[in-house]
Amino acid sequence: MSTKKILVVEDDPSIRRVITLALKSGGFFKIEEAATGDSGLEAAFRFRPDLILLDIMLPGMDGIAVCKALKANPETASCPVVMLTAKDGERDIVEGLDSGANDYVTKPFSKDVLLARIRAALRTVSAESPDSFSGDGLSLDNTTHRVLLDGTELRLTLTEYRILELLLAHPGRVFERASMIDRISGGEKTVTERTIDVQMVGLRRKLGPWAHHIETIRGVGYRLDINEIES
């Protein structure tokens, strides 16, 4: 039996029941439920879950807004969020991931797939990323999710932040685009390699001259070259 606490934020009581039964069959028994975005946000601070299953289309505060609020608060920023929704368009998925979700599961879903995504998100959230990094004027603080460059805070999307965090955690390591997708989105295969490239363009633009430390390995992926970085 898992000791992990799961918060389910879903307005449909029948779907909440299905999710709860699936969680219990997977060994998760510490479960809290919420039917609205506002009550879900309140429960996140009170219940302190290890993972949140979050619907997008909620009464009042929708799931995107809830996720952004969770990730903006240092107390809940590290909690993995798996979105459960009927919205399956690519733009919807990108919006969900950019709001801070670790994964995006579309309805209807199978119990086994849901449990596998939950286990993957719980594993990846504790991946070997540094609490902080500094070098050549750049600093990343994983406890506050802030990135400063020469003292100025960079406004990164969550996907841009995760890409930078991943590269900083493994300097010199080459990451294939498919591997980056798995690491930053919990295995959501509908996030394409093209998405990674587009996010990288935005990240490099915001990093300015510092971006030369991020190398493109043609036909493969990316890596961080810190040979010239002085801490």
Secondary structure, DSSP 8 states (H G I E B T S, - for coil): -EEEEEEEE-S-HHHHHHHHHHHHHTTEEEEEEESSHHHHHHHHHHH--SEEEEESS-SSS-HHHHHHHHHHSTTTTTS-EEEEES---HHHHHHHHHTT-SEEEESS--HHHHHHHHHHHHHHHTSS--SEEEETTEEEETTTTEEEETTEE----HHHHHHHHHHHHSTT--EEHHHHHHHHHTT-TTS-HHHHHHHHHHHHHHHGGGGGGEEEETTTEEEE--TT---
